[in-house]
């Protein structure tokens, strides 16, 4: 997945979009450097993310962690209306009392990115969301501050509801999630072993599946070839290491590249800059706490 597969750029702390499409369509697989929340209001839409297919209902809350490869499929001509929030993960993590990005980390770890609220919770969430949308277009005194306050309230409640989600609620959500359990296991293994050999042959042997079936099924479930998916995840991991001041050569080895020249070429192709540029910028920033 190259740089052109990334959709959107977020320079603010967050952005809200209220969108309606009146046609069936398939958006190609892509990823973001920011977290995203999708709330369908009408229509028939499916989200495919990291090997799982989510059959969304009205007022569902889909959490899309940064770097998650995903695609939306509008299934028919019924108008698909939704609210989408783009969220800067650094802004969430900068809150002193609590890391408000915890819900995205939990969704990524559990691989359950769907949240469905009860009537009382849904009423509060809808009200805050409507007020946030109004505040973002208001010309009233301190409208920006009001919007920030409402946004933080939304994120606090979403974290609380995610952390308090019962096993029964999670089981109900899983009824509308489709996935291949073997591919799910392979995705987890890849994520945990980026520094090790991850060839198609070694993965096929480990998971007792033929190489050809693995490669076909992997692309079918994730929208990406096995080789490209692994390379993308390795490069994203390398960039995260560089941003935390890990030297370039160490980052190269830690993310599984055995050839330094190949690492440099792949990194530049994906991020349009050299690894050293990321490292130098991070080295000139404030000390990490």
C-alpha positions in Angstrom: 0.0 0.0 0.0 1.8 3.1 -1.2 1.4 6.7 -0.2 -1.3 7.3 -2.7 -3.5 4.9 -0.8 -3.7 7.3 2.2 -6.8 9.4 2.1 -6.9 12.8 3.8 -4.6 14.8 5.9 -5.3 16.2 9.4 -3.5 19.2 10.7 -6.1 20.2 13.3 -7.0 18.4 16.6 -10.1 17.0 15.0 -12.5 17.5 12.1 -16.2 16.7 11.6 -17.9 15.8 8.3 -21.6 15.3 7.7 -21.8 13.5 4.4 -24.6 12.0 2.3 -24.1 9.8 -0.8 -27.0 8.6 -3.0 -25.3 6.0 -5.0 -23.7 2.6 -4.5 -19.9 2.7 -4.5 -16.8 1.0 -3.3 -14.0 3.1 -1.9 -10.5 1.6 -2.3 -8.6 0.3 0.6 -6.6 3.0 2.4 -5.2 4.0 5.8 -4.9 7.3 7.8 -2.3 8.7 10.2 -5.2 9.8 12.4 -7.9 8.0 14.2 -11.4 8.0 12.7 -15.0 7.6 14.0 -17.8 6.7 11.6 -21.5 7.0 12.6 -24.0 5.9 10.0 -27.3 7.8 10.1 -29.0 6.1 7.1 -28.3 3.7 4.2 -26.7 0.4 3.8 -22.9 0.3 4.3 -20.3 -2.3 5.0 -16.8 -1.5 6.3 -14.0 -3.9 5.7 -11.1 -3.3 8.1 -8.0 -5.4 8.8 -9.6 -8.6 7.6 -13.0 -8.1 9.2 -16.3 -7.0 7.5 -18.6 -4.9 9.6 -22.3 -4.8 8.7 -23.2 -1.4 10.0 -26.6 -0.3 11.4 -28.0 3.2 12.0 -26.3 4.9 14.9 -23.5 2.4 15.2 -20.1 3.8 16.2 -17.2 2.4 14.2 -13.7 3.1 15.5 -11.0 3.2 12.9 -7.6 3.3 14.6 -4.8 5.0 12.8 -2.9 2.8 10.3 -5.8 0.4 10.0 -6.3 -0.6 6.4 -10.0 -0.2 5.6 -12.6 0.3 2.9 -16.3 1.3 2.8 -18.8 -0.3 0.5 -22.1 1.4 0.0 -24.4 -1.6 -0.8 -27.3 0.0 -2.7 -28.8 3.2 -4.0 -30.3 4.2 -0.7 -28.8 7.5 0.5 -25.9 6.8 2.8 -25.7 9.6 5.4 -23.1 9.6 8.1 -21.1 11.7 10.4 -17.3 11.2 10.3 -14.9 12.5 12.9 -11.2 12.6 12.2 -9.2 12.6 15.4 -5.6 13.6 16.0 -4.2 10.9 18.3 -1.5 13.2 19.6 -4.1 15.6 20.8 -6.0 12.9 22.7 -2.8 11.6 24.3 -1.8 15.1 25.4 -4.7 15.4 27.9 -3.2 15.5 31.3 -5.7 13.5 33.3 -6.3 10.6 30.9 -5.3 9.4 27.5 -8.5 9.8 25.5 -7.1 7.7 22.7 -7.4 4.6 24.9 -10.6 3.5 23.1 -8.7 3.2 19.8 -5.9 1.2 21.4 -8.5 -1.1 23.0 -10.3 -1.5 19.7 -7.0 -2.4 17.9 -5.9 -4.9 20.6 -9.3 -6.6 20.8 -10.0 -6.2 17.1 -13.5 -5.3 18.0 -14.0 -1.8 16.5 -17.8 -1.6 16.8 -19.7 0.1 19.6 -23.5 0.0 20.0 -25.1 2.2 22.7 -28.2 1.7 24.8 -31.1 4.2 24.5 -29.9 6.5 27.3 -26.3 6.5 26.1 -27.4 7.0 22.5 -29.6 10.0 23.5 -26.6 11.7 25.2 -24.2 10.9 22.4 -26.6 12.2 19.7 -27.2 15.4 21.6 -23.5 16.1 22.1 -22.8 15.3 18.5 -25.5 17.7 17.3 -24.2 20.4 19.6 -20.6 19.9 18.4 -21.7 20.2 14.8 -23.6 23.4 15.6 -20.7 24.8 17.5 -18.2 24.2 14.7 -20.3 26.5 12.4 -21.3 29.0 15.0 -20.2 32.7 15.1 -21.1 33.1 18.7 -18.6 34.2 21.4 -16.0 31.5 22.1 -17.6 29.1 19.7 -14.3 27.3 19.1 -13.8 26.8 22.8 -17.3 25.5 23.1 -16.7 23.0 20.2 -13.4 21.8 21.9 -15.3 21.3 25.2 -18.1 19.3 23.5 -15.5 17.2 21.6 -13.7 16.3 24.7 -16.9 15.4 26.4 -17.7 13.1 23.5 -14.4 11.4 23.8 -14.6 11.0 27.5 -18.0 9.3 27.2 -16.9 7.1 24.3 -13.9 5.9 26.4 -16.2 5.2 29.4 -18.7 3.3 27.3 -16.0 1.3 25.5 -14.3 0.3 28.8 -17.7 -0.7 30.4 -18.9 -2.7 27.4 -20.2 -6.0 28.7 -19.3 -9.4 27.2 -23.0 -9.7 26.2 -22.8 -6.3 24.3 -19.6 -7.4 22.6 -21.2 -10.7 21.5 -24.2 -8.8 20.0 -21.8 -6.6 18.0 -19.9 -9.7 16.8 -23.1 -11.0 15.2 -22.7 -8.4 12.5 -18.9 -9.0 11.9 -17.7 -11.4 9.3 -14.1 -12.7 9.2 -11.9 -15.7 8.4 -10.5 -17.0 11.8 -7.3 -18.2 10.1 -6.6 -14.9 8.4 -7.4 -13.2 11.7 -4.7 -15.3 13.4 -2.2 -14.5 10.7 -2.9 -10.8 11.0 -2.3 -11.0 14.7 0.9 -13.0 14.2 2.2 -10.4 11.6 1.5 -7.5 14.0 3.5 -9.3 16.8 6.4 -10.5 14.7 7.3 -7.6 12.4 11.1 -8.0 13.1 11.1 -11.7 12.1 10.8 -13.6 8.8 7.3 -13.2 7.4 7.5 -14.8 4.0 4.5 -16.4 2.4 6.2 -19.8 2.7 6.9 -19.5 6.4 3.4 -18.2 7.2 1.8 -21.0 5.1 3.9 -23.6 7.0 3.1 -22.1 10.4 -0.7 -22.0 9.8 -1.0 -25.2 7.9 -2.3 -23.7 4.7 -1.0 -23.8 1.1 0.9 -20.8 -0.1 -1.4 -20.2 -3.0 -4.6 -20.4 -0.9 -3.0 -18.1 1.8 -2.2 -15.4 -0.7 -5.6 -15.6 -2.4 -7.6 -15.6 0.8 -5.4 -12.9 2.4 -6.0 -10.5 -0.5 -9.7 -11.4 -0.5 -10.1 -10.6 3.2 -7.8 -7.6 3.5 -7.9 -6.0 0.1 -4.1 -6.1 0.0 -1.5 -8.6 -1.1 0.4 -10.3 1.7 3.7 -8.8 0.7 2.4 -5.3 0.4 0.5 -5.5 3.7 3.6 -6.7 5.6 5.8 -4.1 4.0 3.4 -1.3 4.9 3.1 -2.5 8.5 6.9 -2.7 8.8 7.4 0.8 7.5 4.7 2.3 9.7 6.4 0.6 12.7 9.8 1.9 11.6 8.4 5.5 11.3 6.9 5.2 14.8 10.3 4.1 16.1 12.1 7.0 14.4 9.6 9.4 15.9 10.6 8.0 19.3 14.2 8.6 18.5 15.4 5.1 17.6 18.3 5.5 15.3 17.7 4.7 11.6 19.8 1.5 11.4 18.1 0.1 14.5 14.7 0.9 13.2 15.5 -0.8 10.0 16.5 -4.0 11.8 13.6 -3.8 14.3 11.0 -3.7 11.6 12.4 -6.7 9.7 14.4 -5.3 6.8 17.6 -7.2 6.2 18.8 -4.9 3.4 19.3 -1.3 4.5 19.2 0.0 0.9 15.9 -1.7 0.3 14.6 -0.2 3.5 15.6 3.3 2.4 14.0 2.9 -1.0 10.7 1.5 0.4 10.6 4.2 3.1 11.0 7.0 0.7 8.5 5.5 -1.7 5.8 5.3 1.0 6.5 8.5 3.0 8.1 10.7 0.4 11.1 11.5 2.7 14.1 9.7 4.1 14.1 8.0 7.5 16.8 10.3 8.7 14.5 13.3 8.1 11.9 11.8 10.5 14.6 11.0 13.0 16.1 14.5 12.9 12.8 16.2 13.3 11.9 14.1 16.4 15.4 14.6 17.8 14.8 18.4 17.7 11.5 18.2 19.6 10.8 18.4 23.3 11.9 15.5 25.5 9.4 12.6 25.6 7.8 12.0 29.0 
